[in-house]
Amino acid sequence: MQADFMDAHERHWDDAERLLQAQRWANADHLYGIAAECGLKRMMLAFGMPYDATRDRPASGQDRVHADGVWARFESYRSGHIQGTGYVLPANNPYYDWNVSDRYAHQSNFDQARAQGHQAGAQTVRNLIAKAQREGLLI
């Protein structure tokens, strides 16, 4: 299957929102991280991230990171792009305490506050994407 970061961003956000409403904190938390990762990778493509179409993944291993690492990688592409000045992320990475392997953790380790913190990070990414769409950076 071919990667579609925008579609992945949107569907993971939608599912996370439904899970949050159902008080399924663990899976909502996980999907907010995935939604943020996918959204930022879509923005990184717009800012020139090399992509290996043959292997259907970012060309650089440094860019094959998840929510906890993509925040910093986004900055490396944003800061080097002429349109990047309007797309600054907050300095504090809301996913500093998120790890893709948390999907294996017991659900008792998750609570509403944690999920909502990661929801806020994903919402920041959604806001950047909406701005990029309005301004024609993303189609």
Backbone torsions as a table, in degrees:
resi	resn	phi	psi	omega
1	MET	NA	149.5	-179.4
2	GLN	-92.3	135.2	179.4
3	ALA	-64.8	138.7	173.7
4	ASP	-136.0	90.1	-173.9
5	PHE	-61.1	-35.2	-178.9
6	MET	-68.8	-47.2	178.5
7	ASP	-61.4	-42.5	179.4
8	ALA	-62.5	-43.0	177.6
9	HIS	-57.0	-49.2	-176.1
10	GLU	-66.5	-43.6	-176.6
11	ARG	-73.3	-34.1	177.3
12	HIS	-69.2	-37.7	175.0
13	TRP	-60.9	-49.7	-178.4
14	ASP	-58.5	-45.5	-179.8
15	ASP	-67.1	-39.4	178.0
16	ALA	-61.2	-41.3	179.0
17	GLU	-62.3	-42.2	178.8
18	ARG	-65.0	-41.8	179.8
19	LEU	-67.8	-37.0	177.2
20	LEU	-62.4	-44.3	178.3
21	GLN	-61.1	-32.3	179.4
22	ALA	-86.8	6.1	-179.5
23	GLN	59.6	34.4	175.4
24	ARG	-96.5	72.7	-169.2
25	TRP	-58.2	-43.4	-174.2
26	ALA	-62.7	-50.4	-178.0
27	ASN	-73.8	-33.3	174.8
28	ALA	-62.1	-46.7	179.6
29	ASP	-57.1	-47.1	-179.0
30	HIS	-61.4	-45.8	-176.6
31	LEU	-71.1	-28.5	174.0
32	TYR	-63.1	-39.2	177.1
33	GLY	-65.1	-43.7	178.6
34	ILE	-65.3	-39.9	178.4
35	ALA	-61.4	-44.6	179.3
36	ALA	-63.8	-44.8	178.8
37	GLU	-57.2	-49.1	-177.4
38	CYS	-65.2	-41.8	178.9
39	GLY	-63.8	-43.5	179.3
40	LEU	-67.6	-36.4	177.6
41	LYS	-65.8	-34.8	175.3
42	ARG	-64.1	-41.4	176.9
43	MET	-65.5	-39.9	179.2
44	MET	-61.3	-37.7	175.3
45	LEU	-60.7	-42.8	179.4
46	ALA	-64.3	-29.3	179.5
47	PHE	-91.6	9.0	171.9
48	GLY	102.2	15.0	177.6
49	MET	-61.0	124.3	176.6
50	PRO	-63.5	138.7	-177.0
51	TYR	-129.4	130.5	178.4
52	ASP	-90.0	97.0	-176.3
53	ALA	-66.9	-29.7	179.7
54	THR	-65.3	-41.9	-179.4
55	ARG	-96.6	-3.3	178.0
56	ASP	53.2	56.7	178.7
57	ARG	-163.6	162.6	175.1
58	PRO	-55.5	141.0	-175.7
59	ALA	-65.8	-37.7	-178.0
60	SER	-91.7	135.2	175.3
61	GLY	-59.0	-28.8	178.6
62	GLN	-63.3	-25.1	-178.5
63	ASP	-93.5	-3.9	178.2
64	ARG	-92.9	62.4	-178.1
65	VAL	-121.1	169.2	-179.4
66	HIS	-104.8	-167.5	-172.2
67	ALA	-53.9	-38.5	-177.1
68	ASP	-69.7	-21.5	-179.1
69	GLY	-110.1	-20.2	-174.1
70	VAL	-72.7	-24.8	-179.7
71	TRP	-56.2	-48.2	-179.9
72	ALA	-71.8	-37.9	179.6
73	ARG	-64.7	-37.8	177.1
74	PHE	-55.9	-43.6	-178.6
75	GLU	-59.3	-37.2	-178.7
76	SER	-64.9	-31.5	177.8
77	TYR	-85.8	-41.7	-179.4
78	ARG	-60.4	-46.2	-175.2
79	SER	-69.0	-20.0	-179.8
80	GLY	-96.8	5.3	-176.3
81	HIS	-110.8	140.5	-176.6
82	ILE	-59.1	-34.1	179.0
83	GLN	-90.2	0.1	-173.1
84	GLY	-68.2	-20.6	-175.7
85	THR	-60.7	-25.9	-178.7
86	GLY	-88.9	8.6	-173.5
87	TYR	-130.9	44.8	-177.7
88	VAL	-79.0	134.4	173.6
89	LEU	-90.1	155.1	173.1
90	PRO	-58.0	147.2	-178.0
91	ALA	-63.5	-36.1	-179.2
92	ASN	-82.2	117.4	180.0
93	ASN	-74.0	114.0	179.9
94	PRO	-68.6	-7.5	-179.2
95	TYR	-105.6	18.3	179.0
96	TYR	-58.3	-27.4	-177.3
97	ASP	-107.4	14.7	-178.4
98	TRP	-107.0	139.9	176.1
99	ASN	-143.4	139.1	-178.3
100	VAL	-57.7	-29.2	180.0
101	SER	-73.3	-8.4	175.5
102	ASP	-62.0	-14.9	178.0
103	ARG	-62.8	-18.0	178.4
104	TYR	-90.7	-9.5	-176.2
105	ALA	-73.3	155.0	177.4
106	HIS	-68.2	142.1	-175.5
107	GLN	-63.5	-19.3	178.1
108	SER	-67.6	-12.9	178.0
109	ASN	-79.7	-5.4	-174.8
110	PHE	-115.4	146.7	176.4
111	ASP	-142.6	176.4	-176.7
112	GLN	-60.2	-42.3	-177.6
113	ALA	-62.2	-43.2	179.2
114	ARG	-63.4	-48.3	-178.9
115	ALA	-62.1	-40.6	-179.2
116	GLN	-70.4	-30.4	174.2
117	GLY	-63.5	-41.8	178.8
118	HIS	-75.7	-28.7	173.0
119	GLN	-61.5	-43.8	179.5
120	ALA	-61.4	-38.9	176.9
121	GLY	-63.9	-43.5	178.4
122	ALA	-66.4	-34.1	177.5
123	GLN	-66.8	-36.4	175.2
124	THR	-58.7	-44.0	178.2
125	VAL	-64.9	-43.5	178.4
126	ARG	-58.7	-40.1	179.1
127	ASN	-64.2	-40.6	177.1
128	LEU	-64.0	-40.9	179.4
129	ILE	-64.3	-44.0	179.4
130	ALA	-61.2	-41.6	177.8
131	LYS	-63.6	-44.8	179.8
132	ALA	-62.5	-35.2	178.4
133	GLN	-70.4	-43.3	178.2
134	ARG	-61.3	-37.7	-175.3
135	GLU	-88.9	-1.3	176.3
136	GLY	85.1	6.1	177.3
137	LEU	-71.4	-37.2	176.1
138	LEU	-116.2	140.2	179.9
139	ILE	-103.6	NA	NA
